């Protein structure tokens, strides 16, 4: 697990970046984000899609809208490196680690000002965010036990316990 509070990244971009990474293995997510920085793949925008351009790379996700938000990708990459280091420190096998929880929340807006004509001032806000990732190691599949035995009711189980104790 690792998190960043009050990251100076756009919430909308970071939300979509984290959503793509959820469910991926750690190494696959890192290589995917490297491809995004090289503009070989895009981040599909499933939410907050008003006024977002289209790209052919988004067809891989059965969408038409996508972007390459570099600042958000770099922030998520640094968090995934931190998660990788934390997983190694806890003794987990990083090859089997999967991102099971990706959370992005709005933080308090950063307030600045821009100066306008005739002595006016307009707020110049930045939409910061909190980012959090959890990673779990996926174990090998366990075979299901045979359930051919008849189930006992509570009374039947109590009678068998009494019979054994006598």
C-alpha positions as CSV (number, residue, x, y, z in Angstrom):
1,X,0.0,0.0,0.0
2,X,1.1,3.6,-0.7
3,X,-0.5,6.9,-1.1
4,X,0.1,10.6,-1.9
5,X,-2.0,13.4,-0.4
6,X,-2.6,16.7,-2.1
7,X,-0.7,15.8,-5.3
8,X,-0.5,18.8,-7.7
9,X,-2.0,16.7,-10.6
10,X,-5.4,17.2,-12.3
11,X,-8.0,15.0,-10.6
12,X,-9.8,14.0,-13.8
13,X,-6.6,12.8,-15.6
14,X,-5.3,11.0,-12.6
15,X,-8.6,9.2,-12.0
16,X,-8.6,7.7,-15.5
17,X,-4.9,6.7,-15.2
18,X,-5.4,4.9,-11.9
19,X,-8.6,3.2,-13.2
20,X,-6.7,1.7,-16.1
21,X,-4.0,0.3,-13.8
22,X,-6.4,-1.4,-11.5
23,X,-6.5,-5.1,-12.0
24,X,-3.1,-5.2,-13.8
25,X,0.0,-6.9,-12.6
26,X,2.6,-4.5,-11.3
27,X,5.1,-5.0,-14.1
28,X,2.4,-4.9,-16.8
29,X,1.1,-1.6,-15.4
30,X,4.6,-0.1,-15.3
31,X,5.3,-1.1,-18.9
32,X,1.9,0.2,-20.0
33,X,2.6,3.6,-18.4
34,X,5.9,3.7,-20.2
35,X,4.1,3.1,-23.5
36,X,1.7,6.0,-22.6
37,X,4.7,8.3,-22.1
38,X,6.1,7.3,-25.5
39,X,2.6,7.8,-27.1
40,X,2.4,4.1,-28.1
41,X,-0.8,3.6,-26.1
42,X,-3.3,6.0,-24.7
43,X,-5.2,6.3,-21.5
44,X,-8.9,5.7,-22.2
45,X,-11.2,8.3,-20.7
46,X,-14.3,6.5,-19.5
47,X,-15.4,9.3,-17.2
48,X,-15.1,13.1,-17.4
49,X,-15.2,12.9,-21.2
50,X,-16.6,16.3,-22.2
51,X,-14.4,18.2,-24.7
52,X,-11.9,15.3,-24.9
53,X,-10.4,14.6,-28.3
54,X,-10.6,11.2,-30.1
55,X,-7.7,8.9,-30.9
56,X,-7.5,5.7,-32.8
57,X,-5.5,4.1,-29.9
58,X,-8.6,4.1,-27.7
59,X,-10.1,1.4,-30.0
60,X,-8.2,-1.2,-28.0
61,X,-10.5,-0.3,-25.1
62,X,-13.7,-0.2,-27.3
63,X,-13.8,3.6,-26.8
64,X,-13.0,6.6,-29.0
65,X,-11.7,9.1,-26.4
66,X,-8.3,9.0,-25.0
67,X,-5.3,11.1,-24.0
68,X,-1.7,10.9,-22.8
69,X,-1.7,12.8,-19.5
70,X,2.1,12.9,-18.8
71,X,2.1,14.6,-15.4
72,X,-0.5,12.2,-14.0
73,X,1.2,9.2,-15.5
74,X,4.5,10.2,-13.9
75,X,2.8,10.6,-10.5
76,X,1.2,7.1,-10.8
77,X,4.5,5.6,-12.0
78,X,6.3,7.0,-8.9
79,X,3.6,5.5,-6.7
80,X,3.9,2.1,-8.4
81,X,7.6,2.1,-7.9
82,X,7.0,2.8,-4.2
83,X,4.4,0.0,-4.1
84,X,7.0,-2.3,-5.7
85,X,9.6,-1.5,-3.0
86,X,7.0,-1.9,-0.2
87,X,6.0,-5.3,-1.6
88,X,9.6,-6.4,-1.7
89,X,10.2,-5.2,1.9
90,X,7.2,-7.2,3.0
91,X,8.6,-10.3,1.3
92,X,5.9,-10.6,-1.4
93,X,6.7,-12.0,-4.9
94,X,6.4,-8.9,-7.1
95,X,5.9,-11.0,-10.2
96,X,2.6,-12.2,-8.8
97,X,1.5,-8.9,-7.3
98,X,-1.7,-7.4,-8.7
99,X,-3.1,-3.9,-8.2
100,X,-6.4,-4.6,-6.4
101,X,-7.3,-1.1,-5.1
102,X,-6.7,2.2,-6.9
103,X,-8.3,5.2,-5.4
104,X,-8.2,8.8,-6.5
105,X,-10.1,11.5,-4.6
106,X,-10.5,15.2,-5.0
107,X,-8.3,17.3,-2.6
108,X,-8.7,20.9,-1.6
109,X,-8.2,23.2,-4.6
110,X,-5.0,25.2,-4.7
111,X,-5.9,28.9,-4.8
112,X,-3.9,31.4,-6.9
113,X,-5.0,34.5,-8.8
114,X,-4.6,35.9,-12.2
115,X,-4.8,39.6,-12.9
116,X,-7.3,40.9,-15.5
117,X,-8.0,44.2,-17.2
118,X,-9.2,47.2,-15.3
119,X,-7.7,46.1,-12.0
120,X,-9.8,43.0,-11.6
121,X,-8.6,39.6,-10.2
122,X,-9.9,36.2,-11.1
123,X,-9.3,33.0,-9.1
124,X,-6.9,30.5,-10.7
125,X,-7.6,27.2,-9.0
126,X,-5.8,23.8,-9.4
127,X,-7.8,20.6,-8.8
128,X,-5.5,18.6,-6.7
129,X,-6.0,14.9,-5.7
130,X,-5.2,12.2,-3.3
131,X,-3.9,8.9,-4.9
132,X,-3.8,5.5,-3.2
133,X,-2.8,2.0,-4.4
134,X,-3.0,-1.4,-2.7
135,X,-1.3,-4.5,-4.1
136,X,-1.9,-8.1,-3.2
137,X,0.0,-11.2,-4.1
138,X,-2.2,-13.7,-6.1
139,X,-1.6,-17.2,-4.9
140,X,-1.9,-20.3,-7.0
141,X,-5.3,-21.8,-7.5
142,X,-6.5,-24.2,-4.8
143,X,-8.5,-27.2,-5.9
144,X,-12.0,-27.4,-4.5
145,X,-12.6,-30.1,-1.9
146,X,-15.1,-32.8,-2.6
147,X,-18.5,-31.9,-1.1
148,X,-20.0,-35.4,-1.5
149,X,-20.5,-35.8,2.3
150,X,-24.0,-35.3,3.6
151,X,-24.3,-32.1,5.7
152,X,-25.3,-32.6,9.3
153,X,-27.8,-30.4,11.1
154,X,-26.9,-28.9,14.5
155,X,-28.8,-31.5,16.3
156,X,-27.2,-34.4,14.4
157,X,-23.7,-32.9,15.0
158,X,-24.5,-32.6,18.8
159,X,-25.7,-36.2,18.9
160,X,-22.5,-37.5,17.2
161,X,-20.4,-35.4,19.7
162,X,-22.3,-37.0,22.6
163,X,-21.9,-40.5,21.1
164,X,-18.1,-40.0,20.7
165,X,-17.7,-38.6,24.3
166,X,-19.5,-41.6,25.9
